[in-house]
Each structure stands twice: as C-alpha cells, then as structure tokens.
C-alpha cells in the first residue's frame, strides 16, 4: 500500500509539474511558431490558467498575443494584438499535431493595424493594370496615385476610397477615380471600378465580428471581437 501511495504521489507530482510549467510553455512556443509560419516577424504569446492543470483539458483563462508582420491571406498586418478570456483549445491537436487550434472563447478582442505600405502592396497585386502606386491614409480615407498604360501611352490615375466591411471580409471601396491624359471612354480598365477585397476573415481561427474600421494618419485600425462559443 505504501509503495502504491508513493507511486500515486509521484505520478501526481509529475502531472502537476507538466500542467503548471511544461504544458503552458509548450502551448506558448507552438503558438509563436504558428504565427511566424504565417509571416509574423516577431510574436509574443502569453497563456495563463489557474490551476495550470486546466491546460490538459484545453482551457486557457487568459490569452494574449502581440505579433508584428502577421499575414491574413495576402494582407500584411503591421501589428496584431489579441486578448482573450475563457479560451478553449484542442489539447489533442497540441499533443498530436503540434498546433494550437482554438475552439471557442468567452471573450476575445483583436486589433489589427494596416500600414500604407501594406495596403499599397496589396492594391498593386489586386490591380495589375496600375504601375507606380503610391498610397497615403488619413482620417478621410485612402488616397492613391498611379500610372496606367492606355494605347501605349502612360496616363496618371487618382484613386480615393475607404476600407469597408461586408460579409466577413474587408474591401477597398472606391469613391473617386480620375484619369488624366487619356480617353476614358476607350480605356479598358475592367475590374478596378468595383470593390477590391482586402482580406477574408474566415482565415482567422474563430468566427469574428468586425467592431470598427478606423482610418487614421498613416494607417487603418481594424477591431474584431468573438465570443459566445462561436466556431
């Protein structure tokens, strides 16, 4: 009986150490690696649960993420900050697949910052007819200048618009398009007149709601939230 009690006590101690120290560190390092695999230049992840043994059940009391350069689809985020509470993840995926798969959260807030350079690079990729795109952002929206070749001659283009939300995606909604030194009626500019998709939010691990899209000097700030056991 004494040997059995010692064996049980030893197993409990090992389990406690694993749950309190090793498993949280493993989850944190795995999450940071996943973020870097998605383009993050730097990533800091904090996970806390009391008691730590709850990690074995896939429960995180507090989750914090601060990443720079993370990509959501083709869009590079200058910075992403996430805070969450009551987060549930698949411990099976952590053990077997070495990945952190979020299942639900009682409350989750995400703030992403898009820089002028990131938006310029994305617009250049989405609208391949335009060359030498330059983008500035202020409180009134997005302002861009570019060049387009029409009938073998270069014409100056001025674009203005805003980043808007629609159906779990972000779009560049054009409000102004001016073309100088060209006959617009004969120019084949195709799809640049429509809304241009910037990012689809289904690339995120949980179903999120867009709370706000703020245009400020030099950047766009997008705030998202999730909660209520959404998958």
N, C-alpha and C positions, 0 to 999 in steps of 0.2 A: 504493500500500500504506500509505504514511504517513497519507494522508487517511482511509483505511478504519479504521486503528487509532485515529486521533483520534476518528472518528465512534463507534466501538465504546466507547471510553473515556468519551466524553461521554454516551452512552446509559446506560452502566453507572453513571455518577455520578448522573444524573437518577433512575435506578431506585433507587439506594441512598438518595438523599435522600427519595424518595417513600415507600420502605419503612420508613425509620428515623424519619421525622418526620411527614410529611403523612398517611399512611395510618393510623397509630395515633391521631392527633388526630381524624381524620375518623370512625373507628370509635367513639372515646370520645364525641364530640359527638352522633353518631347515636344511640348507646345512651341517652345522657342525655335526648335529645329524646323517644325512645320511652317512657321511664319517666315523663316529665312528661305525655305524652299519656295515660298510664294513671293519672293522678291525683296523681302524686308532686309534692309541694310543693317539694322540693329533691332533687337527685340528684348524686352524685359517682361517677364511673366511672374506674377505673384499669386499663389494659391494658398488658402488657409481654410482649415476645418478644425473644429473642436468637438470631440476629441479627434485626433488625426486618423484614428482607425476608420472614420467615415469614408476616407478615400477608397478603402476596399469595397465599399458599397456604391462607389461612383458619385459621391456627394461632395461638393465644394461650397463652403459657407461664403467665402469672399474670393472673387476672381478679378485680377487687374492685369491689363495688358497695355504696354506702351511700345509701339513699333513705328519705325520710320522706313519709308520706301515700299511699304506693302502694296501689292497689286490686287485689285478686284477686277478680274477679267483683264482688259487691256489698259485699265486706268491705274496709274501710279498715284498712291496717296502719299503726300508729303509726311503726314503723321496720322496715326490712328491711336486713339485712346479708348479703352473699353473698361467698364466697371460692371460687375455682376454680383448678384447675391442669390443664394438658393439654387445654385447651378448643379445640374445632374449631367454626368457624362458616362460613357460606356467603359466600365473597367475592363470588360472583355477585350475591347479594341485596344486598350492601352497595353494589356498583357500580351495579346497575341499578335496584333498588327503594328504595335509601337506608334499609335496615333491617338490624338485626343479628339474624340467625337462627342460634341455637345448634343444632348438630347432635349433639355428644357432648362428654363430659368424662371425663377420667381420675378426677377427684375434684372434687366440688362440695358445699359446705355452705351452707345458708341458714338464717338465724334471723329469725323474724318476731315482732313484738310487737303484740298486740291490746289496746287500751285499753278501759276501762269504757264510755266514751262511744261508741266504735265498735261495741261489742257491743250497747249499748242501742239505737243507731240501727238496727242490723240486725234485732234482735228486734222492734222496732216496725214494721219493714217486713214481716217474715215473719208476724207475728201481728197482723193489723189489727183484731182484736176488742178488743185491750187499749189503754188510754189511760194517759197519765202514767207510763210505765215508768221506773223507777229501778233501776240495776244497780250492784252492788258485787262485787268479786272479791277472794278471799283464798286462802290455801293449801288450804282445804277445798272450794273450788269457786266457783260463780256463784250469787249471791243477788239476787233481783229482787222488786220490789213494783210493783203496777199496779192499775188500776181497770177494771172491765168492766160494761157495762150489761146488766142482766137484768130483763126485764119492765118496762122503763122506769126502773129504779132502779139506782144505782151500787153495786157491790159491790167490796170490797177483795180483791186476789189476791196471794198469796205464791208465788213460784216459786223452786225451787232445782235445781241440776244441775251438770253438768260438760261441758267440751268434750272430745269423744272423736273418735277416728279410725275410719274404716270405708271400705274400698274407694276409696281415693284421694280422700277427702273428709273434711271436718271437720263435726261435728254438735254441737248443744247437746242433750245427753241429760238429760231432766227426771227428777229423783229425788223431787221433792216438789211438790205443787200443793194449796194451801189456798185456799178461797173463803169469805169471811165475809159475813154478812148476805144470803145467797142460798140458794135451794133448789137444791142441786147436781143433784138428780135431774131437775129440769125445765130445767136450763140447757143450752143448745145451744152448747158451746164447741168442738166439731168437732176440728180437727186440732192443737190446741195440746197434746194429750196425747201425741203422737208425737215422735220425734226431729226436730229442726229443722236443716236443712242450713245450715251457716255459709259454707263455701267448697268449691269443687271444684278439686282440684289439677291437673286437666288444662288449666287456664288458664295454667299455667306452661310455659315454653319447652321444658323437658326433663321426662321422666318421673322423678318423685322418690319417695323413701321417707320416711315420717314416722318420725323417730327418737324424738321425745318431745313431749309436750304438758304443760307445767308451769303450774300455777296459782300465782300469787304475788300479793302485796298490790297491788291496783290494775291488774293486767294478766295476760294469758296469753301465754306464750312458747312458740312452736312451732318445733321444729328439724327441718329436712329435709335429705336428702342425695341425691346422684345420682352415678353413675359407671359405668364399665364399658361405655361406648359405647351407653348407652340413648338412645332417641329418644322 
